Amino acid sequence: MPEQPGLAGVLVGFARALRAEGLAVGSAEAQTYCQAMAALDPADLLDVYWAGRAVLVSRREQIAPYNEVFKRYFLGGTSARTLPPAPRAMAGSVTEAALAVPLTDPTGDGRPEQAQLGMLASDAEVLRHKSFAASTEEERAALRRIMARLTLTPPKRRSRRTHSARAGRAPDLRATVRASLRTGGEPTQLRWRRRKVVLRPIVLILDISGSMADYSRHLLQFAHTTAHAAARVEVFCFGTRLTRVTRALRHRSPDQALADATTMVCDWEGGTKIGACLDEFVRQWARPGRARGAVVVVCSDGFDRGDPETLACAMERLSRLCHRVVWVTPHKSDSHYRPSSVGMMAAWPHIDEIVSGRDLAGLEELAALLPRLA
């Protein structure tokens, strides 16, 4: 594969290889291909193949040479390998894509062999585990695009309210009597009720102080994704004071939502008073009902300039009001993490789960953890 830096260089090199094979691929098609892959996952061979197939192939007779160039460029030209199968939406119209199971080992020992996508796949994997603080502006933009496509499943709980169902633990006497009117008052079949399943509220409390400057915007981007994945989401930012930014994050555009939230917060990248801000949240928002039965996610490094006793009391009251307390910190790197700052030591006894927030992999772990907190 040609050694050209970056995702765009790899895709442009593939377009040049197609042009050398005789396909009419110009700079406009190559640019469209790069724009299409910016919205997809470059580590997914299926996305790479079908994005190029849709953009760079214009006639049916070009499919065969396209497949050969794709094998040679991305898969090293191994003839025993096969191209990925067509998506369901295209399977009916692409009969020549009845190509077998993707990427099996030609030696026959049954072990799967990774597609050698070179820099295309490795860059995406490196971004997932690269600290937000060490990322460049281009990498941060790519991370924001990936984060906007995160799939979040809110936690659920069984409500005390019930609804009619085909089977359940409690009989629905009213529905049974109503149905018996059709048979002259003789009940022929019992009707049942079961408890409703509703979404738990999610509350995100984000530290936007100076010590969190390298992480706060990415956490706010994650909060925007969460707010659009669930109906009952509250988002707060704090430094030296608490600010509710839920309304600002309702905007569909992530850039506009983050800009509105930044405008609302007057102490961005300032000092930190975690205990005082959490105490204000408990008194003004949690007790009236915003946090009752909710999963509360606190994103902070734990560097507090306030009184540790205030933080400990606020965390104790918060843990009693909510369902679970999850703490996201950029300083957690493994399962053997122990708090080192005074603020984290004060909050530690009242935390149910602790997750890393230093990179995209940590936020993906948080997204996978949320549905398990039912």
Secondary structure, 3 states (H helix, E strand, C coil): CCCCCHHHHHHHHHHHHHHHCCCCCCHHHHHHHHHHHHCCCCCCHHHHHHHHHHHHCCCHHHHHHHHHHHHHHHCCCCCCCCCCCCCHHHHCCCHHHCCCCCCCCCCCCCCCCCCCCCHHHHHHHHHHHCCHHHCCHHHHHHHHHHHHCCCCCCCEEEEEEEEEECCCCEECHHHHHHHHHHHCCCCCCCCEEEEEEEECCEEEEEECCHHHCCCHHHHHHHHHHHHHHCCCEEEEEECCCEEECCCHHHCCCHHHHHHHHHHHCCCCCCCCCHHHHHHHHHHHHHHHHHCCCCEEEEECCCCCCCCHHHHHHHHHHHHHHCCEEEEEECCCCCCCCCCCCHHHHHHHHHCCEEEECCCHHHHHHHHHHHHHCC
